[in-house]
Amino acid sequence: SLFPCAKVGAGYERVHGLARRRFEICARAFILAVEMEPKQCTFKAFVALLAQPYGEMRGYSEKEIIAERRFIVEQANSMQDPNLKATKFVRFLRDRDAKSSAAAAAAAAAAA
């Protein structure tokens, strides 16, 4: 690299951290979806595995994974490989996002 970056600047830490978290969760979830048997690809199993560090990547909590549910589902839907999209992990996140969106819409309608 022409401009090596030893440390992310203070103004970019939040953005860099979010991008890194999203990339790492999605990359690891895809690896798990490809390597595991479909019946093993549950939300609970993925959360347990994603909570552990992997290589240079840190572990992520269930709360962090849930926070990225929409991004994970969008990435799974955009991949040409159907492995991740078909998992119970992604179905759980898709359902959770739909319920959350419905609750937000109901709350907005009630407030209007």
Rosetta constraint file for C-alpha pairs under 8 A:
AtomPair CA 8 CA 12 HARMONIC 6.30 0.50
AtomPair CA 8 CA 13 HARMONIC 5.94 0.50
AtomPair CA 8 CA 16 HARMONIC 7.55 0.50
AtomPair CA 9 CA 13 HARMONIC 6.29 0.50
AtomPair CA 12 CA 16 HARMONIC 5.81 0.50
AtomPair CA 13 CA 17 HARMONIC 5.80 0.50
AtomPair CA 14 CA 18 HARMONIC 6.14 0.50
AtomPair CA 15 CA 19 HARMONIC 6.19 0.50
AtomPair CA 16 CA 20 HARMONIC 5.98 0.50
AtomPair CA 17 CA 21 HARMONIC 6.01 0.50
AtomPair CA 18 CA 22 HARMONIC 6.15 0.50
AtomPair CA 19 CA 23 HARMONIC 6.08 0.50
AtomPair CA 20 CA 24 HARMONIC 5.96 0.50
AtomPair CA 21 CA 25 HARMONIC 6.03 0.50
AtomPair CA 22 CA 26 HARMONIC 6.10 0.50
AtomPair CA 22 CA 68 HARMONIC 6.82 0.50
AtomPair CA 22 CA 71 HARMONIC 7.40 0.50
AtomPair CA 22 CA 72 HARMONIC 7.57 0.50
AtomPair CA 23 CA 27 HARMONIC 5.88 0.50
AtomPair CA 24 CA 28 HARMONIC 5.94 0.50
AtomPair CA 24 CA 57 HARMONIC 6.73 0.50
AtomPair CA 25 CA 29 HARMONIC 5.94 0.50
AtomPair CA 25 CA 50 HARMONIC 7.16 0.50
AtomPair CA 25 CA 60 HARMONIC 7.62 0.50
AtomPair CA 25 CA 65 HARMONIC 7.35 0.50
AtomPair CA 25 CA 72 HARMONIC 7.86 0.50
AtomPair CA 26 CA 30 HARMONIC 6.09 0.50
AtomPair CA 26 CA 72 HARMONIC 6.05 0.50
AtomPair CA 26 CA 75 HARMONIC 7.45 0.50
AtomPair CA 27 CA 31 HARMONIC 6.32 0.50
AtomPair CA 28 CA 32 HARMONIC 6.16 0.50
AtomPair CA 28 CA 50 HARMONIC 7.27 0.50
AtomPair CA 29 CA 33 HARMONIC 6.09 0.50
AtomPair CA 29 CA 46 HARMONIC 7.16 0.50
AtomPair CA 29 CA 50 HARMONIC 7.71 0.50
AtomPair CA 29 CA 84 HARMONIC 7.10 0.50
AtomPair CA 30 CA 34 HARMONIC 6.23 0.50
AtomPair CA 30 CA 83 HARMONIC 7.40 0.50
AtomPair CA 30 CA 84 HARMONIC 5.53 0.50
AtomPair CA 31 CA 35 HARMONIC 6.07 0.50
AtomPair CA 32 CA 36 HARMONIC 5.68 0.50
AtomPair CA 32 CA 41 HARMONIC 7.61 0.50
AtomPair CA 32 CA 46 HARMONIC 7.62 0.50
AtomPair CA 33 CA 37 HARMONIC 7.69 0.50
AtomPair CA 33 CA 38 HARMONIC 7.26 0.50
AtomPair CA 33 CA 41 HARMONIC 6.48 0.50
AtomPair CA 33 CA 83 HARMONIC 5.62 0.50
AtomPair CA 33 CA 84 HARMONIC 5.17 0.50
AtomPair CA 33 CA 87 HARMONIC 6.91 0.50
AtomPair CA 34 CA 83 HARMONIC 6.01 0.50
AtomPair CA 34 CA 84 HARMONIC 7.37 0.50
AtomPair CA 36 CA 40 HARMONIC 6.34 0.50
AtomPair CA 36 CA 41 HARMONIC 6.68 0.50
AtomPair CA 37 CA 41 HARMONIC 6.82 0.50
AtomPair CA 38 CA 87 HARMONIC 6.50 0.50
AtomPair CA 40 CA 45 HARMONIC 6.97 0.50
AtomPair CA 41 CA 45 HARMONIC 6.41 0.50
AtomPair CA 41 CA 46 HARMONIC 6.56 0.50
AtomPair CA 41 CA 87 HARMONIC 5.63 0.50
AtomPair CA 41 CA 88 HARMONIC 5.84 0.50
AtomPair CA 41 CA 89 HARMONIC 6.09 0.50
AtomPair CA 42 CA 46 HARMONIC 6.18 0.50
AtomPair CA 42 CA 87 HARMONIC 6.96 0.50
AtomPair CA 42 CA 88 HARMONIC 4.88 0.50
AtomPair CA 42 CA 89 HARMONIC 4.88 0.50
AtomPair CA 43 CA 47 HARMONIC 6.04 0.50
AtomPair CA 43 CA 88 HARMONIC 6.30 0.50
AtomPair CA 43 CA 89 HARMONIC 4.10 0.50
AtomPair CA 43 CA 90 HARMONIC 7.63 0.50
AtomPair CA 43 CA 92 HARMONIC 6.56 0.50
AtomPair CA 44 CA 48 HARMONIC 6.24 0.50
AtomPair CA 44 CA 89 HARMONIC 7.81 0.50
AtomPair CA 45 CA 49 HARMONIC 6.31 0.50
AtomPair CA 46 CA 50 HARMONIC 5.86 0.50
AtomPair CA 46 CA 89 HARMONIC 6.83 0.50
AtomPair CA 47 CA 51 HARMONIC 5.96 0.50
AtomPair CA 47 CA 60 HARMONIC 7.93 0.50
AtomPair CA 47 CA 61 HARMONIC 7.22 0.50
AtomPair CA 47 CA 62 HARMONIC 5.95 0.50
AtomPair CA 47 CA 65 HARMONIC 7.68 0.50
AtomPair CA 48 CA 52 HARMONIC 7.15 0.50
AtomPair CA 50 CA 59 HARMONIC 5.62 0.50
AtomPair CA 50 CA 60 HARMONIC 5.72 0.50
AtomPair CA 50 CA 61 HARMONIC 7.53 0.50
AtomPair CA 51 CA 58 HARMONIC 7.91 0.50
AtomPair CA 51 CA 59 HARMONIC 4.19 0.50
AtomPair CA 51 CA 60 HARMONIC 4.61 0.50
AtomPair CA 51 CA 61 HARMONIC 5.49 0.50
AtomPair CA 51 CA 62 HARMONIC 7.62 0.50
AtomPair CA 52 CA 58 HARMONIC 6.97 0.50
AtomPair CA 52 CA 59 HARMONIC 4.43 0.50
AtomPair CA 52 CA 60 HARMONIC 7.22 0.50
AtomPair CA 53 CA 57 HARMONIC 5.66 0.50
AtomPair CA 53 CA 58 HARMONIC 4.31 0.50
AtomPair CA 53 CA 59 HARMONIC 4.29 0.50
AtomPair CA 54 CA 58 HARMONIC 6.39 0.50
AtomPair CA 54 CA 59 HARMONIC 7.18 0.50
AtomPair CA 60 CA 64 HARMONIC 6.08 0.50
AtomPair CA 60 CA 65 HARMONIC 6.73 0.50
AtomPair CA 61 CA 65 HARMONIC 6.33 0.50
AtomPair CA 62 CA 66 HARMONIC 6.05 0.50
AtomPair CA 63 CA 67 HARMONIC 6.12 0.50
AtomPair CA 64 CA 68 HARMONIC 6.50 0.50
AtomPair CA 65 CA 69 HARMONIC 6.29 0.50
AtomPair CA 66 CA 93 HARMONIC 7.16 0.50
AtomPair CA 68 CA 72 HARMONIC 6.11 0.50
AtomPair CA 69 CA 73 HARMONIC 6.11 0.50
AtomPair CA 69 CA 93 HARMONIC 5.41 0.50
AtomPair CA 69 CA 94 HARMONIC 7.21 0.50
AtomPair CA 69 CA 96 HARMONIC 7.96 0.50
AtomPair CA 69 CA 97 HARMONIC 6.73 0.50
AtomPair CA 70 CA 74 HARMONIC 6.09 0.50
AtomPair CA 70 CA 93 HARMONIC 7.51 0.50
AtomPair CA 70 CA 94 HARMONIC 7.32 0.50
AtomPair CA 70 CA 97 HARMONIC 6.51 0.50
AtomPair CA 71 CA 75 HARMONIC 6.12 0.50
AtomPair CA 72 CA 76 HARMONIC 6.12 0.50
AtomPair CA 72 CA 90 HARMONIC 7.54 0.50
AtomPair CA 73 CA 77 HARMONIC 6.09 0.50
AtomPair CA 73 CA 85 HARMONIC 7.43 0.50
AtomPair CA 73 CA 90 HARMONIC 6.13 0.50
AtomPair CA 73 CA 93 HARMONIC 6.93 0.50
AtomPair CA 73 CA 94 HARMONIC 6.24 0.50
AtomPair CA 74 CA 78 HARMONIC 6.21 0.50
AtomPair CA 75 CA 79 HARMONIC 6.35 0.50
AtomPair CA 76 CA 82 HARMONIC 7.70 0.50
AtomPair CA 76 CA 84 HARMONIC 5.73 0.50
AtomPair CA 76 CA 85 HARMONIC 4.83 0.50
AtomPair CA 76 CA 90 HARMONIC 7.57 0.50
AtomPair CA 77 CA 85 HARMONIC 5.98 0.50
AtomPair CA 82 CA 86 HARMONIC 6.09 0.50
AtomPair CA 83 CA 87 HARMONIC 6.77 0.50
AtomPair CA 84 CA 90 HARMONIC 6.91 0.50
AtomPair CA 85 CA 90 HARMONIC 5.98 0.50
AtomPair CA 85 CA 91 HARMONIC 7.60 0.50
AtomPair CA 86 CA 90 HARMONIC 7.04 0.50
AtomPair CA 86 CA 91 HARMONIC 7.31 0.50
AtomPair CA 87 CA 91 HARMONIC 6.36 0.50
AtomPair CA 88 CA 92 HARMONIC 5.93 0.50
AtomPair CA 89 CA 93 HARMONIC 6.42 0.50
AtomPair CA 90 CA 94 HARMONIC 5.97 0.50
AtomPair CA 91 CA 95 HARMONIC 6.08 0.50
AtomPair CA 92 CA 96 HARMONIC 6.06 0.50
AtomPair CA 93 CA 97 HARMONIC 6.03 0.50
AtomPair CA 94 CA 98 HARMONIC 6.19 0.50
AtomPair CA 95 CA 99 HARMONIC 6.17 0.50
AtomPair CA 96 CA 100 HARMONIC 6.09 0.50
AtomPair CA 97 CA 101 HARMONIC 6.04 0.50
AtomPair CA 98 CA 102 HARMONIC 6.09 0.50
AtomPair CA 99 CA 103 HARMONIC 6.11 0.50
AtomPair CA 100 CA 104 HARMONIC 6.17 0.50
AtomPair CA 101 CA 105 HARMONIC 6.14 0.50
AtomPair CA 102 CA 106 HARMONIC 6.13 0.50
AtomPair CA 103 CA 107 HARMONIC 6.12 0.50
AtomPair CA 104 CA 108 HARMONIC 6.12 0.50
AtomPair CA 105 CA 109 HARMONIC 6.11 0.50
AtomPair CA 106 CA 110 HARMONIC 6.11 0.50
AtomPair CA 107 CA 111 HARMONIC 6.15 0.50
AtomPair CA 108 CA 112 HARMONIC 6.28 0.50
